Amino acid sequence: MLGEILTAIVTPFKADGSVDLDAFRRLASHLVASGSDGLVVTATTGESPTLSDEERFALYEAAVDEVGDRASVAAGTGTYSTEHSVHLTQRAHEIGVDAFLVVTPYYNKPPVRGIVRHFEAIAATSDKPIIAYNIPGRVVQNLETEAIAKLAEIPTVQMVKQANPDLDQARRIVELGLDLYAGDDDLVLPFVELGGLGGVCVHTHLVGPQVKEMVTLYRAGEVEAARALDRELAPSIELLRVVVNPIAIKCALNLLGHQVGGVRLPLVEADEDEQAAVRECLERLELLAPVAA
């Protein structure tokens, strides 16, 4: 098992725009010490669309070396090209990651039989588990439960990261025998209540210990305490909605002193209003002291 709480880690950049591997290592260690059972490297939060293959591989190597002995490492290797996804997965396997996050092919919108063949081709390259990532908000199509059931017939497709608030579909995924991860941070507790495993999260960059505690409380039968803690974390969800991910989370991390740098075009830095909104959320989470009037 990869763990209950996985953080989709950002990719830090230096002032010249190059990948900052030292900052990445520091952040990876911090996250694992702060409630994360594992990391997902080069997912959307890690700005995978603007990373070169060599940058991806360097990040996988750094993650495995830095935290691989105490946390799981999953590599985001899914793209809209099957050939490219196979290449990324093969190399990630050689580097020694524990699993692969494979998103539904985006933009070209293949039919279900094409999606299944895409996953079959990727699965043929490694015996390590695959997390199928269903995120209709970004790929413009929802993997219906019947399609997920077809993917579940592939032996290494063992988990689903579901960024879809349909609780009925989430329940059916669990009934298929797949490990269910919340793909939206506000779904972690609702999915756990349905029998899900946990979440692949972004807000755990900031509130990892609290999210881990929330899941632990629920599993210990302290349901109301878990729900109360979930409500307390509302500002961390609001923060992520200030501006498209990962702009807001990088802004927050920089405000907290983690020095993860900026973002690569076509993403842009948070503007003054967005920075103020992010700061206000951090203040409500008691992670930053309020600015004196």
Sequence and secondary structure as in RCSB ss.txt:
>XXXX:A:sequence
MLGEILTAIVTPFKADGSVDLDAFRRLASHLVASGSDGLVVTATTGESPTLSDEERFALYEAAVDEVGDRASVAA
GTGTYSTEHSVHLTQRAHEIGVDAFLVVTPYYNKPPVRGIVRHFEAIAATSDKPIIAYNIPGRVVQNLETEAIAK
LAEIPTVQMVKQANPDLDQARRIVELGLDLYAGDDDLVLPFVELGGLGGVCVHTHLVGPQVKEMVTLYRAGEVEA
ARALDRELAPSIELLRVVVNPIAIKCALNLLGHQVGGVRLPLVEADEDEQAAVRECLERLELLAPVAA
>XXXX:A:secstr
   SEEEE    B TTS B HHHHHHHHHHHHTTT SEEEESSGGGTGGG  HHHHHHHHHHHHHHHTTTSEEEE
E   S HHHHHHHHHHHHHHT SEEEEE   SS   HHHHHHHHHHHHTT SS EEEEE HHHHSS   HHHHHH
HHTSTTEEEEEE    HHHHHHHHHTT EEEESSGGGHHHHHHTT  EEEESTHHHHHHHHHHHHHHHHTT HHH
HHHHHHHTHHHHHHHTSSTTTHHHHHHHHHTT       TTS    HHHHHHHHHHHHHTTSS     
